[in-house]
Amino acid sequence: MRSHDCGDSGGSITPDGFSDASDLDGSDHWCLTHDLDDFLSRAGAFLRSRPAEHTVPLTVTETLRTRGPHVYGDGVPEFGVLERDGTVRASLFRTPPHWLNLTALTGEEADALAARLAAVGQRLPGVNAEQDTAAAFAEAWQRHTGVTVTLRQRQRLYRLGTPTVPQPLPPGRPRVAGAADRERLVRWCEEFGEAVGTGTVQDAAAWADARIERGGVTFWETPDGTPVAMAGTTPKVAGQVRVAGVYTPPRLRGRGYAGAATAEVSRAALAAGVREVLLFTDLANPTSNALYQRIGYRPVADFAVYDFT
């Protein structure tokens, strides 16, 4: 085994497979660490080189950097960088108890990583990645561990092209959420999490506080001032933001509120100088996919989420 030192402290491996330094057999080397600063120093330029495809690791690590390590739960975040001849080839992160998130890997790279993590007894609830990478890792994880693999969701990543206001707009107007809206934001965040059941979910109160602080959620409200839908954005990093947390309570759906709110936060992001405005959709929902395309979003890549049980 050829050792690749990822830090100054050597290569002891903890039961979860992560430490300040570890290695893989062969010429490609995964540096596995709990140290966010070390991860960003190694992988930051790589992630910023493709900000659309890497939107999730970019925004999650920015949130961890600015809001602290426990914003996604009580587990210790885990990171990894795949290096080949001194060049970063791929990366991973996980905020336990949530899924492993991978940048694009070849089938061989996915198999080698699954074998490495399985060998040290790592337990994973699932994987979220570009569709070919997710499928390759899920198959390899099943083969190396014997777990049951289930496709949970297929997603499509969109990028905003020429923005178009949906017509006709529903009655009402947009409004940026403020401190007085905290209780509603917390409740809607919890309802959104229960509805989608996927992703790297933050604590609802922390989510609400962060967005109030930076004006990161816009309501669509009726003429009498009642909020009926919301759309949020992630922090700006590497010139991109992602529209996230688009939610309308069930009894108010089908009236165009979410589309109006999404169009407004998209317009505001471009006006603020963001280079790329992105969002994910569930491919099983043709209504939302058609809506986002009508307001100017165009497909970038397809992703998949698999559960391991």
Residue, then its C-alpha position, 0 to 999 in steps of 0.5 A: m500500500r502506497s501511503h499518501d499523507c493528507g496532513d501533518s499528523g499521519g494516517s490513523i483511521t477512526p471507525d467511521g473511516f475519516s481522519d486527518a490523513s488516509d489512503l487508498d490502494g493504487s495511484d489515486h488517493w482519497c484524503l479523508t478528513h473532518d477538517l473543513d479548512d483543510f478540505l477547502s484548501r485542497a478542494g476549493a479551487f476544484l469546486r469553484s471550477r464548475p460552480a453549477e455542477h458543484t453547487v451543493p458542496l459549495t453551498v453546504t461548505e459555505t454554510l458550515r464555514t459561516r454558521g458552524p459545524h452543527v447546523y445540519g445536525d449533531g454529527v461531525p461533518e466528513f470530507g474527502v478529496l480524490e487526488r491524482d498526480g497532485t491534481v484534485r479529481a473529485s470530492l465528497f462530503r457528508t453531514p451525518p446523519h444525511w447522505l454521502n454527497l459525491t462529485a462526478l466519479t468513474g465507475e472504477e473510482a466509485d467502486a474503489l471508494a465504496a470498497r475503502l469505506a466498507a472496509v473500515g465499517q463506514r455506515l451510510p444511509g444513502v448517496n446523492a450525486e450526478q446520476d451515473t456516479a450515484a448509480a455506480f456507487a450504489e451498485a458498488w456499495q450493495r456489492h461490498t456491504g450487502v445492503t438493500v439499495t433503493l432509488r429514492q429520487r431522480q433530480r434535474l439541475y437547472r440554470l436560469g437563462t433569460p428570466t420570464v415572469p409567469q403570466p398571469l401573475p396571481p393577485g398580490r406581491p412579493r415581500v422579503a421575510g423579516a424577523a416578524d416572520r420567524e415562526r412561519l418560516v420555521r413551520w414552513c421549513e419543517e413542513f417542506g422537510e417532511a414533504v420532500g424528505t431528501g437533501t441535506v436538511q438544516d435545523a429549521a430554526a437555524w435555517a430561518d435565522a440565517r435567511i432572515e439575517r441576509g434577506g434570503v427568503t421571499f414570500w408571495e403574499t395576497p393583497d391583504g398581506t397574507p403570505v401564501a408561498m415562499a422561495g429562498t436562496t442559498p448564500k452566494v459562493a463562486g458566483q452562484v446561488r441556488v433557489a431552495g426551499v420553494y414551498t406552498p402549503p397544500r391547501l393553497r397550491g395550484r394558484g401560481y403562488a410558488g412560481a411568482a415567488t420563484a420568479e421574483v427571487s430569481r430576478a433579484a439574484l440576477a439584479a444583485g450580480v449573481r452569475e448563475v442562478l440554479l435550482f433542483t427539481d424532482l423529475a417525478n413532478p412534471t408540473s414543477n419542471a414545466l413551470y421552471q422552464r416557463i420562467g427561464y430555467r434550462p437543464v444542466a444535469d441529472f442527479a439521483v438519490y439512493d437509500f441504503t437499508 
